[in-house]
C-alpha cells in the first residue's frame, strides 16, 4: 500500500495496532520502512501513531478496541461525561475510568504511555454475561473515529460500583437528576445480571427518590437484592425498603 493511501485511511488522533495495519495491506517490513522514513512513530510494542499526530487517551482506546470482541471500554463517570452528562458530575474530570472484562490486563504499551490523564483501570465481573452488553457507539469530538463506551444505564451502575460510600449521596446522587431518559428495559437486564448487592440497593434507592418515570417500570421482584441490613452511611438511618443505612433525608423509614 502506498503511504498516502495509508495515511488517508488512518483516523486522525488514533493509535493503531499491527493487526489494523495488516488489514490495510501493511506488513511488519513495510511498517519498519515507513517508520525509518519518518511517516510513523512507535507508541509501544505493536502500536504506532502518525508522525506528529496529537494522540490522547481516546486514540489509545481505539487501538485497544481493534478486536472482534470488545474487551476494553470507557465506563462509569467517563462514559457519562462522553454522553453529555458531565454537568451533573463534579468529580472525575482528570481521571479516565477504563473498564475491562474479568481477568483482562492492560497491555504494557498502554499502561506505560503518558496520556496526560490518570487512567483508573477496572477489570471487574460486575455483570454476568449478557446478549446485550449495554455498550454504545461514541463519536470522538475532535477525531474521526468511534469508540464503544458504556451506555448511561451501564455507566451509572459502574459509577456506583467504583464510588466510595461517602460520595454516593453527594456527587453520585446529584448525577441522577439528569438521568430522566434511561431505558427501563436495559436497566432491568443490567440489574438482573448485576453481581453486586451494594450497587443494586444503592441504585434502586436513588432511583426511587429521584422519581423518574423509568423507575416505576422496573420489576423489582426479579432483581435479587440479597437479605439482611447493610451499612452504607455510619450513623445514618435505615431505609426499610432496601435495608441500607443512608443519610436520613434519603431513607424511607415507613
C-alpha positions, 0 to 999 in steps of 0.5 A: 500500500502506498503511504498516502493511501495509508495515511488517508485511511488512518483516523486522525488522533488514533493509535493503531495496532499491527493487526489494523495495519495488516488489514490495510495491506501493511506488513511488519517490513513495510511498517519498519520502512515507513517508520525509518522514513519518518511517516510513523512513530512507535507508541509501544510494542505493536502500536504506532501513531502518525508522525506528529499526530496529537494522540490522547487517551481516546486514540489509545482506546481505539487501538485497544478496541481493534478486536472482534470482541470488545474487551476494553471500554470507557465506563462509569463517570467517563462514559457519562461525561462522553454522553453529555452528562458531565454537568451533573458530575463534579468529580472525575474530570482528570481521571479516565475510568477504563473498564475491562472484562474479568481477568483482562490486563492492560497491555504494557504499551498502554499502561506505560504511555503518558496520556496526560490523564490518570487512567483508573483501570477496572477489570471487574465481573460486575455483570454476568454475561449478557446478549446485550452488553449495554455498550454504545457507539461514541463519536470522538469530538475532535477525531474521526473515529468511534469508540464503544463506551458504556451506555448511561444505564451501564455507566451509572451502575459502574459509577456506583460500583467504583464510588466510595460510600461517602460520595454516593449521596453527594456527587453520585446522587446529584448525577441522577437528576439528569438521568430522566431518559434511561431505558427501563428495559436495559436497566432491568437486564443490567440489574438482573445480571448485576453481581453486586448487592451494594450497587443494586440497593444503592441504585434502586434507592436513588432511583426511587427518590429521584422519581423518574418515570423509568423507575416505576417500570422496573420489576423489582421482584426479579432483581435479587437484592440479597437479605439482611441490613447493610451499612452504607452511611455510619450513623445514618438511618435505615431505609426499610425498603432496601435495608441500607443505612443512608443519610436520613433525608434519603431513607424511607423509614415507613 
